């Protein structure tokens, strides 16, 4: 059985891209007892579980996940906080689900989350930035957000960026991506009509807006988007090209500078930074 990928909310579960992609599991459950039973079953069935959650905010579900891990005294449960907005987090979970059926060890799969997140372009079109605290907002933009009809394009990852729509452009990826779009209120076609063609995305899919998005972005007047790699062979090539090390604490394989399961930092001086994906992936290519 492949390593199980879990998320904290049902609206973070995206449809599989193919028949081989396993489903995501929603954890924790409504009660601590149900969460313990469900997680124990997952570990027994899959061997390892990787649970993703947003790194920002105080989420009771995250505290319960950590409690479950502690009570079960299991070193086979990774609870990973990722600094992505909700739709970007859902996309990352989908990518890990795709990779979970490949010949990657659980430690490599867990530690690849940080690498893959770096190549997800996640943002939103906002009608107001007055309550946006996840991305730095200039004072002038705060003032303009009170003007009728104002719209802003905001990129939260991989590099924060805020532009006034119609005046500036958002920088996009230099490699082939597929874009997810989730519309709130009011609807806007700027993402599909202008941003997607400018970024030369290889497909656009519309998905429901995650419930957490309104809180994360500070407004319900938004259209959230996330663009990332979608071909499992390209994802596998990216992850497998990074040097693997053994965690000095738990012994699992890892890539990068930190173990995804025990969070121990890499102590080996031989660790190398991951290669730039733009060298391996020409613009528009997969």
C-alpha angles and dihedrals in degrees: 000000000000122000109279118244115208133188130189099237136039092232089064090065108098122196113267116259092220142003092267095060110099120223122258119245122227112229143213108037128224093274135029092245092052090046092051093049094046095047092047089053092049092052091048092050102038104024094225136036127203112197117193125201138165112273093216127076134019106283117183088209090063092051090051091050090054090047091052091050091049096047093047089046087216125160089190096077119085117196105194125187112204124192095227131117115252100269091046089051090051089051091051090051089052091052092050089049089054092050095045091080092053125089094269120129118239091250093053091045093052095046091046089070091081092048095048092045089060089064097049114101104207126175147120146229107243132193090203136019095187092111099030108123101156094074127040109258123195116233091243091057090051089055094046091051089072091060114103112259096012115153129185132197110216127188113196098175144074090001122003113246134165125192137170108245111246093024106059139017131235114238112242139198122289092217136063115285142170116226130220119202126194117183127209124170131343101026118235130184095198092103096051098032100043115004098048094051091045090053091044093228117187096226142351125222126187116220134173117276111256113244092235093056095083092056094041094052095036096234142062091220096089148110111208123205138181128186125191148137113301107174108095092211090057092046090050092048091051095050097040092050091067119091114257124223135182118248108243090213108044100011097234122137116257143175125214123019104305138050113244094213106042097017091227112155119241110262098186115105089211094074112125128202115251116266118258109264092214090070092053096039117049116208111289093005131122 
